[in-house]
């Protein structure tokens, strides 16, 4: 799960979407979706997909908090 969380955070790195930071959780969501599809065939990938989804939720909460001005 920790590996998935780290991969999700890496997917949300601000290099590619510096000016569109409010779209960064979409990259982690796509990663979580891809890992979920892979986990249909390989059971051991499911915790990694859960970690990537947790990173997506972390990113959504951060975007909302920064968006309404709670730094």
N, C-alpha and C positions, 0 to 999 in steps of 0.2 A: 504494500500500500504506500509505503514511503517512496518507493521508486516511482510509482505513478504520480504522486504528488509533486515530486521533483521534476518529472517530465512535463507535467502540466504547467508548473511555474516557468520552466524553460520555454515552453511553447508560448507563454504570455510575455516573453522578454520584450522590452519596448523598442528594440532596434527596428523592427519591420513596421511597426504601427505607432511611431513616436507622436505624430500629430493626431492620430485617431485612437487615443488611449482608451476611450470608452468601449471600443470593440475588441479589446484584448482577450476577454473571456471566451470569445467565439473560437479562438485557436485551441484553447484547452478543451472546449466542448467538442470540437471536431476530433481531437485526439482521443477523448473519452469514448466517443461514438465508434471510432475505428477500433479501439481496443475491445469494446463490447462485442463488436462483430467477430473479432478474432477469438474472443473467449467462448463463442458458440462452438468452436471446434477444439479449442485448447482450454481446459478448465483452470489451468494454473495462471492464466492471464487475468482472470476476473478481479483479484485484489488490486492489480495495477490499474485496471479500468476504474475501480472505485476511487483510487487515489487521484487519478486524473480528474474525475468528477468533483472530488473534494477541492482540488485546485481551482476548478471552474467556479464553484460556489464561493471560494475565497476571493477570486477575482471580481465576481459580481458584487459582493459586499464591499470590496474596496472601491470599485467604481461608483457605487451608490453613495458611499460615505464621502468620497472626495467630491462627487458631483453636488451634494447638498451642503458642502463646506464643513465637514467634520475632520480636519486633518489631525 
